[in-house]
Amino acid sequence: MSVRNLLSLFAVFSLSAPLFPLGCAGGAKERAEPVLVRREAEAPRDTLVAVKAPEGTAMTPTGRIRLDLPKPGFRGDPGTFTWKHFPGATGYRFVLLDRNQTVLFTGERVSENLIEIPAGAAAALEPEGLFLWQVLAFDEKGDKIAESPFRDFIYLP
């Protein structure tokens, strides 16, 4: 969607500071100020669509990690989760969520781009349940530099 189309969907709001999409990483992201806008026709409630960076702050979007296995819609016992290496990453963290995106398990940081399903995560899996998984990447300073999209699977032991 072009910027022109995006702006046409929303009421006028201030463009006095740079705007960045949600999920941005940067040295001062905790000081970023949310920008609430109202959809003109589609939704009666306020929608958070961007954050306004503090003056002089350089923010860069987080990268996207490409997930490998299990593939989307997998049905079975995944056993091992794998993803593509992300440049600059020195560690990864595996996250398991239920269908409502409630975190069931967050793994310890690992340096490899694969993880066998940890016992703590396996204990949270209910047969025939729909689950999501995600991977976060961190640099040598411990800052998050990338994340994957969520991927689903149905657990069948």
LINRA-V106497 format. One record per backbone hydrogen bond with DSSP energy under -0.5 kcal/mol. NH is the residue of the N-H (numbers start at 1). CO is the residue of the C=O. Records with the same first field share a line. If there is no record, write none. Layout:
# LINRA-V106497
NH: CO, CO
This chain:
# LINRA-V106497
6: 2
7: 3
8: 4
9: 5, 6
10: 6, 7
11: 38
20: 51
24: 21
25: 60
27: 58
29: 26
31: 28
32: 29
33: 52
34: 32
35: 50
36: 34
37: 47
39: 45
40: 9
47: 37
49: 35, 47
50: 35
51: 20
52: 33
53: 18, 51
57: 54
59: 57
60: 25
62: 23
63: 145
65: 147
67: 65
68: 82
69: 82
73: 152
74: 71, 152
76: 154
78: 76
80: 78
81: 115
82: 69
83: 113
84: 66
89: 86
90: 138
91: 138
92: 110
93: 136
95: 134
96: 105
97: 132
98: 102
99: 130
101: 98
103: 101
104: 96
105: 96
107: 94
110: 92
115: 81
117: 79
122: 118
123: 119
124: 121
125: 121, 122
128: 155
129: 126
131: 129, 153
132: 97
133: 151
134: 95
136: 93
137: 146
138: 91
139: 143
142: 139
145: 137
146: 137
147: 63
148: 135
149: 65
151: 133
153: 131
154: 74
155: 129, 153
156: 76, 154
